[in-house]
Amino acid sequence: SGIGKVDGYTLFVKDALIGDTAEVKVIKTKKHYGYGRLMRIITPSPDRVEAPCPHARSCGGCQIQHLSYERQLAFKENKVRNLLSRVGHVEDYVMHPIIGMEHPYYYRNKAQFPVGLGKDGQIVTGFYAGRTHQIISCRNCAIADPASQLIIDTVLDFMKQYGIRAYDETTGKGIVRHILIRSGKSTGQIMVCLVINGTRLPHKEELIEVLREANPQIVSICININDKNTNVILGRETKAIYGQDYIEDCIGSLRYRISAQSFYQVNPIQTKKLYDKALEYADLHEDETVWDLYCGIGTISLFLSQKADKVYGVEIVEQAVKNARENAALNEISNVEFFAGAAEEVVPAKYRESGGTLRSDVVVLDPPRKGCDEKLLQTVIQMEPKRIVYVSCDPATLARDLKYFGENGYVLKRICPCDMFGHSYHVETVCLLSKRSIMSM
Ligand code: SAH
């Protein structure tokens, strides 16, 4: 939100920018601050641009499309710096300039379109309006793969033709909940996965036929079964109904196999730059061991294995661990080993089993937004790594975890934000910590 002042009183206003003078409707007030709705811009901020997507304001996906891309980058850099100092209490580190995108549109390799009923009773797909479950009909998202449009049209036409109903969250009835589309930007391979309420999709042969006709790059058509009344998009089980249950993509010289349930970075061009930075920070030597925690399908593990003696990966999603092992084989890499389970359980257990002798030269952490569990941080410190490379998608939890490391003998050396999610307020950051040397002055 933009933060504005009226006679000294603070108002938080969604979609307002620093430098705007605006007419705002006050919608909620508290003693020291309130919330307002942006009604009209009187004088626009010099950083304001016309958002290319007509849905930018109502959709929950892009919060800052109306801010010039250059200023978006500056905003993200600042956000990281502020959190590090306010929450992390860290100073005296080197911050490399944020790595921005050259083309900040149509960059995503994954989109999950909710399917539901519009006001007129027609099937709609698009995006949830910010903080709600109301679907805004949108077929040409400015950050999704342009190939998605024809694919969702094809699925909707198929549903209409065969009377297949959209899932209704309020009644729990209907079949199709989400359309997940994943593309391998460097291989061109596409996966279409229909998340369905139930175990069977009627007329699936017809769906396969129309989808393949619409886009011959579709190599995988899956159904994912989710019959729970939940906001979680994917259910536990995914079955291929055409082709394989995965697609492949390359980052640098490595090839990765990705299934519907596995995590894979959404912006492959920026991912290469991010991993290169992680590799640079890890500064590996050939005799060194690495633990890559929260390793997903082994992307970073395999990237680092080329420079290390041995890499161990830990990941909670079993399907992703299976992919990680397949990816090692696919790339003929043998100095990696993967464990399935929660990092905060697996790593302390391995440490205990070793009788407290488990050590690692480098530890890589790449947790989800909530950051690392303290039990894991404790064990990492006991493993006495020389260097820790922390890759984070939420600078607030990163700052919290850095504070913990700071109190336990590690210093932040270098940090580099990377824009993986242009037009959203999210920012990815990679940083290097090293063990505080007793000799250092
Ligand atoms: N390093 C990978 C994945 C990072 S995303 C990459 O760059 O592609 C974070 C990963 O952590 C996801 O794969 C998620 O499934 C996994 N995860 C979430 N909680 C976990 C936990 N408690 N222990 C281990 N892995 C976890």
Residues whose N, C-alpha, C, O or C-beta is under 5 A from the ligand:
A	BS01	SAH	F263 Y264 Q265 Y294 C295 G296 T299 I300 V314 E315 I316 V317 G341 A342 A343 E344 D366 P367 P368
